[in-house]
Amino acid sequence: MTKARISIDREAVVAPIDRRIFGSFVEHLGRCVYDGIYEPGHPTANEDGFRLDVVELVRELGSSTIRYPGGNFVSGFRWEDSVGPRDQRPVRRDLAWHSIETNQVGVDEFARWLKLTGSELMMAVNLGTRGIEAALDLLEYCNHPSGTALSDQRIANGTVEPHDIKMWCLGNEMDGPWQTGYMTAEDYGKIAARTAQAMKAADKTLELVVCGSSSSSMPTFGDWERTVLEQAYEHVDFISCHAYYQERGGDLASYLASSLDMQYFIETVVATADHVGNKLKSSKKIKLSFDEWNIWYLDEHRESEEVNDEWRIAPRQLEDVYSVADAVVLGNLLITLLKNHDRVASASLAQLVNVIAPIMTEPGGDAWRQTTFFPFSVTSRLAKGEIVKPRIDVGTYETAVYGAAPLVDSVVTTDGSNSAVFLVNRSQTESIEVQIAVSELGATSIDEAVTVWDDDVYAKNTLADQNRVGLKQLEGAALADGVVTVTLPPVSWSALALS
């Protein structure tokens, strides 16, 4: 049996855990909002029309900060349409996803939904078809206590207390030709800087996210970040990263190593941001907001007829059904985000319900967990205190895309009393025995040992079989003389809780 050794230096701290690393994303796209979080006729719906069975799953998932309302949707969003009496709200065309938007869920309703889930609102402003004035108006409506035209309008609409939104995205994927109102890096950098300056004049405590490249495969990647930050560096706090992964051409070996690409993405953006900071002689360090990341079978959706000439309300779009292999890759991507948490201070799993999501729903029926639900929910629940980067001694395997990739990846968290070790085995054929030296964590017992694994790496949870895949006990985990010994099944994600 292949073996691996993991050693933990308690001083090798990456960063204290900011719960924003466990964020998610709700966009007005497909059935994410309508028939997803919102379905007035559902048996579990509350007075606002929100499905409480979905609320319970979101709470179990552990999502912290929810990015809203897009995504591509935001570049055509008129926020004023989404507030006030529902029967007076205009119905609009959404050019981003070629659908009809009813505006029955808007800013105030979504903020109330977030209180049910215990999540924080991360708001995006429209810099595609609108600009500074609309962003300032939305900020005033949401955050000013009272006594101004827009804050009093919010109160008249039934929301007395301000929403107090701290984190704001300055547009979305403005480098993408698919984006309504897309721009050059220089043009976007200028409008983003002016918008950020104006918003911070209203409230200097805001945390603002400027758009980075929409993917590392964009021809302008790197140069886009440099140009935008040269314009906006002193006015913003974060730059965004977006990355999606899928298995292509039956190359499971490369797919299982997708986190190596995410690591490259992060290192490149950090280096570019720091270069600009040094050039500007700034003492500030720009953080990364990885506010779109997930598994997305985009190639297949591009070949489908999901987006057509019809204008429909909440059409079924991007409803990927995830496998065990997808869950393992997602768990590994989350490990990578944690290992870079000193600079990746916020992240949003895109998206939350129905649309490339960990939670699925059926109109009038059930809500259930996809395979990807489990690594996210367990990591969010167990990760406490500080992140510690372990040393991993293990062999490699060859991939067609990334070259040699380590067979095992891992990250550790601890608050002094409770610790957690998260692990991935990328081997398709072998179980791997891992010895983890945990004496520096002061661990004396294993409280939990779970894994996502199956004989069929393509097993999925579906409407017809909602519990085909779930958490399994990781049998045989033992702790003796300061060493945990555990055997990881092939193509698996696992977690150990220690105390």
URSULQUI-V201893 format. One record per helix or strand. SS is the DSSP state (H for helix, E for strand). FROM is the first residue (numbers start at 1). LEN is the number of residues. If there is no record, write none. Layout:
ss=SS from=FROM len=LEN
ss=SS from=FROM len=LEN
This chain:
ss=E from=2 len=6
ss=E from=13 len=4
ss=H from=19 len=4
ss=E from=23 len=3
ss=E from=34 len=1
ss=E from=38 len=1
ss=E from=45 len=1
ss=E from=50 len=2
ss=H from=52 len=10
ss=E from=65 len=4
ss=H from=72 len=5
ss=H from=79 len=4
ss=H from=86 len=3
ss=E from=92 len=3
ss=E from=99 len=3
ss=H from=107 len=11
ss=E from=120 len=6
ss=H from=132 len=12
ss=H from=149 len=8
ss=E from=167 len=4
ss=H from=185 len=18
ss=E from=207 len=4
ss=H from=223 len=13
ss=E from=238 len=8
ss=H from=252 len=4
ss=H from=259 len=21
ss=E from=287 len=9
ss=H from=298 len=6
ss=E from=312 len=2
ss=E from=323 len=1
ss=H from=324 len=16
ss=E from=344 len=7
ss=E from=353 len=1
ss=E from=359 len=3
ss=E from=367 len=3
ss=H from=372 len=11
ss=E from=386 len=3
ss=E from=391 len=3
ss=E from=396 len=4
ss=E from=403 len=4
ss=E from=408 len=7
ss=E from=419 len=7
ss=E from=432 len=6
ss=H from=439 len=3
ss=E from=446 len=7
ss=E from=460 len=1
ss=E from=472 len=2
ss=E from=478 len=3
ss=E from=483 len=6
ss=E from=492 len=7
